[in-house]
């Protein structure tokens, strides 16, 4: 397959095996992975975010990856930063003649580069934060939905506001963009073939439960304790949601181990469902996603993706030649 700037995007819900497919694909195409995961950007947050760095070694070959371990825990990485970092990685990969492969489950991050969201750097507003800090998550979500209806925005959904802090930040961004439309930045057009990994609901639930047990056995609680001991505030870890929210609440004594396990398992199942809702929304918004059954043999999946990418390349070339 000839190298080009055509991006291959591997997306799907949590626990569907995206990384393994993407790295196998990269091994065959001479590709490099750009992560589309809103939590894997943080250093030392390995088990809870499921970095699975062992998957990046295929047949003894180290697959290069980007946008993993790029900032410190406790900081607040955002979508504007992601777009900037994505473009830097994408341009670097393509300039070297390598195949860029975007892989992840953060639908907002993926759509922001695929559809070229126009964003502006949004400063923090202490006034807004003070006015919202005592409101429950349900009320914050309602405020955000009202703002979205007013502006027609699809910038945030419940995938990205699973804690009050993240919801407040989302409201902050919507309010800022509502009042500062002229400062937005234009993203370049990046052609991509989108591959979705489909996994049945029952299998997905089994995978999530088994993976949670493995992460706990592999030291996820100790990882959170280590982060707190290093100076990361518990509330900053809770901000990241899911594993870090519930394990931190257990570590600081707010909930029992069983409560942590049960609530976290439910939260991850709900998160996976919301991910699929986002991907279906992407399709309604004009993104063509080619769905592949994750239960197929690995080489079959890789061959299908390569064929789809070839077809997309030919289609893009025909469009470009027709416009000359």
N, C-alpha and C positions, 0 to 999 in steps of 0.2 A: 504493500500500500504506500503510495507516495505521501511524503510529509507535506503538510499544509498548515494554514492557520485555523483550519476547521477544528473547533473544540469538540471533544466527546465528553458528555456529561453523564455520570452514573448517579442516579438518585433512587431513593426508596426509603421506607420506614426503618426505624431502628431494628437491629437484629435480623436483617435480611441478607447480610453477607456482602455489602457493597465494596468494602475495602479489598476483600479477597478477589473479587471479580476485577476491580480496577487495576490491581497490581499484576494480575495475570495478563490482562490486556496490555498494560504498559510494558511488560516483559517481551511480549510478542511484537509490539509496534515501536519499541525504542521510545517509550513515552515517560512522562513525569507526571506525578499526581499533584493537583492543587486541591487542598482540603476545603470543603464547604461545611465546616462544623463550627458552630459559634462558641463551643467550649474547648475544643482541642487547641485553640490558639494559646492557651495558658500553660506555662511551664509547671512541672511538678504535679499537675492534675492529670495523671496518667490512667489509673485504673477506673476512676469514676467517669471519665470521658470516653473510655474504650479506644484509646489510641491504637492498640494492637500493632505496635511497631514491628513485631515479628513477621507480620503479613507482608511487610515491605521488602522482605528478602525472598526471592522466587528463584528456585533452582540455583541457589548460591549467589544470585545477582542482587545487589542492593538497588531497589527502585528509588530514585530521588523523589522527595516530597517537599511541599511548600505549604506555608501558613499553618504549621504545627509548631508549638513551642516558640512563639514569637513575642510573647509579652508576659509580664509577671502576674501571678495570682493576686487577687485583691483589686486589680485595676478594672476599668470598665471599657472593654473593647466594643466598638460600635460598627454599624453598617457602613458609614462613610469611610472609616479606616479600612474595612474589609475591601471595599471597591478599590481603594488606592493600592492596597497590598496585592490584591488579585491582579490588577493591571500590570504591576511591576513584575510579578512572577510569570504571567502569561506572555508578556513581551520578551522576557529573558528566555523562556523556553522556546518560543517560536523563532527567535533570532538565531538560536543555536541549531535550528532544524529538527528539533525534537517534537514529539506529539504531545500536546497538552491534554490532560484528562482531569476534569473537574469531578470530584467525588464527595458526596455528603448527604446529610439528611436535613440540613437547615434550608427549608424551602425559600425563606426570605432572602438568604444570602445568594442562593442559586438564581432566583428570579431577578435579583438586583443587577446581576451582570448579564444574564441572558436577555433581559428586556430593557436593559440600559436605564435603570432608575436614575432620575436626576436628583441628586442629593446635595445638601449643604452641611458643613460642619455645624453642629448644634451645641451651643454653650449650655452649661447647667444654669438653671434659674432657682435660686434659693427661695424666692417668693412662691413659685409654683410648688416646690417641694414641701415647704412649710404648710401650704394650704391643703395639701393632699395627704400628708404623712399619717393622719389618724383614720383615714377612710379604709374600709375593708376591700379586699381584692375584687369582690363582686361589683361593688360600686365603682371602683376604678375602671374595671372592664366596661361598665355601662357608659362611663364618661368617654372612654376611648372610642367606643362604637358610635356615640353621638357625633364626635369630632369627625370620624371617618365618613359618616353619612353626609355631613356638611360639605366636605371637601372632595368626596369621591375617591378617597385614598384607599389603597390596599396594602399599605406599608407594614401593618402589624396585624397579627391575629393571636389567638391564645397559645399558639406554639411558643411564642416569644414573650409572654407576660404571665408566667406561672408563679411569680412572686410579686408582692406589692411594689418592691423597689423597681423591678423591670417594667411594671405597668406604669408607674409614675414617669419613668424615663420615656416610655412610648408616648405618653400624653404630652410630655415636654417637647418631644420631637415634632409631633403633629401640630402643636400650637405654634412652634417656631416656624415651621414650613408654611403654615397658613399665613403668617405675617411677613415672611421674607422670601417670596417666590423668585425674586429677581437674582438672588445670590446662588442659585442652584448650579451645579456642575453637570455638564453633558457627558455621558459615557459613550465611548465609541461602539459601533455596531460589531458584535462578535458572533459570527455564525457558529451554530452548535447543533449537533444531533443529540437529542435527549433520550437516554435509555433509562427506563424505570424497571426496577426489580420487584416483581410481584410475588408476594408470599401470602399463603392462605391465613385466615384469621387464627385458626386453631394452632397452626404451626408457629405462627408469629408469637402467640401467647406462650407456647412451650419454650421457644427460644429465649424469650425475655426472662421467664422465670429461671431457666437453667443458667443464663448468663449472669443474672443477679446473684445467684448462689455462688458462682465461680468468682465473681468480683469480691464478694465478702470473704470467701476462702483465701483469695489471693492478697488480702490486706487492704481493702478499701477503707476500713475504719482507721487503720494505722496511718494511711495516707492523709486522711482528714486531720487526725491528731497531729501529725507532723507539720501540716500546713499552719494549723493554729499555733503550735509551738514555735514556728518560724516567725510569727508576728502577724499573720493574716487574721483579720478580725472575723469572728464567727458570722456576723451579719453580712460581711462581704462574701463569704462562702455560700450563705443561704441565698444571696442574690442570684447565684448561678442556677438555682433550681435543681430539681430531680435529685440525683444521688447526693450532691453536695448539700442540698437543703435538708434532706431527711437524716442523712448520716451526721451532719453537724448538729442537728437538734437532738439526736441521740447522744452524741459525744458530750454536749454541754448539759445534758440531764433533763431536757424538756419532755422527751418521750422515751418509752422503754424500747428495748431491742425489738420485741415483737411488733410494737406499734410502728417502729421505723420500717421493718421489713414489709409489713402488710400495706402500709400507706405508700411506700415507695413503689412496690410492685404495681399497685393500682395506678399510681401516677405515671409510670412508664407505659403501661397499657394505654392509658388515655392519651399520652403524648404521641404514641405511634398512630393512634386513630386520627389525631389532629394533623399529623404529618401528611397522611393520605388525603385528608380534607383539603390541605393546602395544595398538594400536587394536582388534585382534581380541579381545584380552582385555577391553577396555572393553565390547565387544558382549556377551561372555559374562557380564559383570557388570551387564548390564541397560541399557546405553546403546544407543539405536537410532541407527545411522549410515546415512545415505542416501548411497550411493556413486555418483559421477558419473565417467564416463570423461573423463580430462583431454584426450584427443585430439579431443573435440568442439569445434566453433567456439565462440569466447569468448561470443558473445551467447546461444547455445543453453545454455551452462552457466549463465550468469547468469539466464536466464529460468526454467530448471529450479529453481534455488535459490529464486528469488522465489516460485514456485508452491508449493514445499515449505514455505517460511516462512509463506505465507498459510494453508495447511492446518493447520500447527502452531498458528498463532494462533487459528484457529477452534476447534481441539480444546481448547486451553487455556481459551478463553472459555467453552466448553460445560461443562468441568469446574468452572470457578469458579462459573458460574451454578447448576450442579447442587448445589453444596455450600452455597449460600446459604440 
